[in-house]
Amino acid sequence: MWSISGLAILLPGTCAFNTEICLTAACSRWTQIDLYLCRLGNAIKMIEIRSIQNEIEFNDMLYQRWLVLRAPLGMPRGTEKDKYEDNAFHAIALWDRQIVGSARLRPLSEDLGSIAYVAILPEFQNQGIGTQLVQKLIAIAAEQNLKTLRVMARTNVMNFYNRLGFIAEGEPFDYLDLSHIFLYYKLPAALQLVTD
């Protein structure tokens, strides 16, 4: 067994995911990037995207949401939720039975839905988990026959939403002392269910 930066490494060709390092027989030298990319590939395969199933998961999701969105701003517990939680669809991303990402969808009107509280733990960001969560919410919105989705996003993540097809409307504004903007997504007619 070898060690890089204090992490145990098994022999080449084996995978030690619990140590977050995977080696292949193809390389004899390992860079931090190689090790990170291998961990990334393993983590993405093990992520489960689904709805909240019970009150314990709901409370765990609220804590995860607070850790990502409110704790870095010095805000207390309780500020991560609002009065709309009970009427919303909550999607979570699970890795090893732990909530590492979450997002919420709720109807604002018959045609308009709101995506909010998209939150991924920092160590799981930039791995496609946020994309999977938003795509799950888009699918749920289509099932609910919503025509448009709106998200109020921090301006530093606008490109993430643009890549998913959201278009910014209006000017940026301050919310919680951070710059935010509204973005909209038009659901393709093919995704919307036909009701008689």
Salt bridges, closest charged atoms under 4 A:
GLU48 OE2 - ARG50 NE 3.28
GLU57 OE2 - ARG50 NH2 2.52
GLU80 OE2 - ARG77 NE 3.69
ASP82 OD1 - ARG104 NH1 2.76
GLU85 OE2 - ARG65 NH1 2.72
GLU85 OE1 - HIS90 NE2 3.50
GLU85 OE2 - ARG104 NH1 3.14
ASP111 OD1 - LYS147 NZ 3.55
